[in-house]
């Protein structure tokens, strides 16, 4: 029965690959959970990216539900740190510390 319930929840999963500026937050319900994976701040592979992080985090703070975000750094609360090797590492055995951040959009800002 639990497996069937999990499958039903997965059927409600919606994936999108949008610029945050194109995301319509008016359709978000307080019970939704949003996972964001923006270009990481100060990462060599994104040097040409023109994301305005100050504007981005202002937008994140307007989302009326739970928000999770992957990055190396963020003003949000760290909930998990994952240590792993990266294809971007300068040496083969260099480890990176990728973090999962969280913001409770149900609480007043």
N, C-alpha and C positions, 0 to 999 in steps of 0.2 A: 504494500500500500504506500509506504514511504517513497519508494522508487517512482511510482506513478505520480505522486504529488510533485516530486522533483522534476519530472518530465513536463508536467503541466506548467510549472514555473518557468522552465526553459523555453517553452513555446511562447511565453510572453516577453522574452528577451528581444530587445530591439538594438541593432547595431547601426552605427553611422560613422562616417568618416568626413566630418565637416570642420570647417574653420569655426571657432567658437562664435564669431560674429554672425554666422549664418544659422546658429542653433536657436530654435524658438522655445524660450523658457516658459512661455505662457501655457504650453501644453503639459508641463511637468506637474505631477501630483506629489503631495507630501510623502507618499509611500514609495515613490520611485527611488532608485539608487543610480547615481551617475558615476562612471569611471572615466577619467580624463588622462590622456597620455600626450601632453603637449611636447614640443621640442624642448629639450632640457636646457636650462640656463647655462651659459658658458661651456657648451659642448662644441668641440671643433667641427663636427659634422653639420652643425646648424649655424655656422658663422654668417652665412648669407641670409638666414631667415630673419624676417623683419617683425617678428612678434613683439608687441609692446607688453611686457610682463606686468607692469603696473596696471595697465588697462585690463589685462586678462584676469588678474586676481580681484580687481574690483567687480568684474563680471561674475567670477566664481562666487563671490560673497552675496550675489543676488539670487542664486539658485535656491529654490525653496524645498530642497530635499537633501538627503545624505549624498555627499560628494567624496569620491576617492580619486587620488591623483598620483601618478608615478613621476618621480624626478630624482635628481641628486640633491636639490635644495628647493625649499618652498616656505612661505610664511605659515602654511597650515601645520596642523599637529601631526607629528610622525607617529605612525601606528605599527610600522614594520620596517626592518632594515634587512635587505638581502645582499649578501656578499657573494660576488661571482666574478669570473673573468669576463672581459669584454673584447669584442673584435676591435674596439677603438683604443684599447690599452697600448701603450708604447712598447712594453715588453710582454712577452708571451704569458708570463705568470703574474702580471700585475692584477690586483683585485680592485674592483670598483664596489662602492656601497650605494646601491640603488635603494631608494626609500619609497614607501607607500605612505601618503599623507591622507588626512581625513578632515572633513569639515561637516559638522552637524547643521544642516540647513533648517532644522526644525526649531532650533533655539534662536532667540532674538540676537541680532548682531551687536 
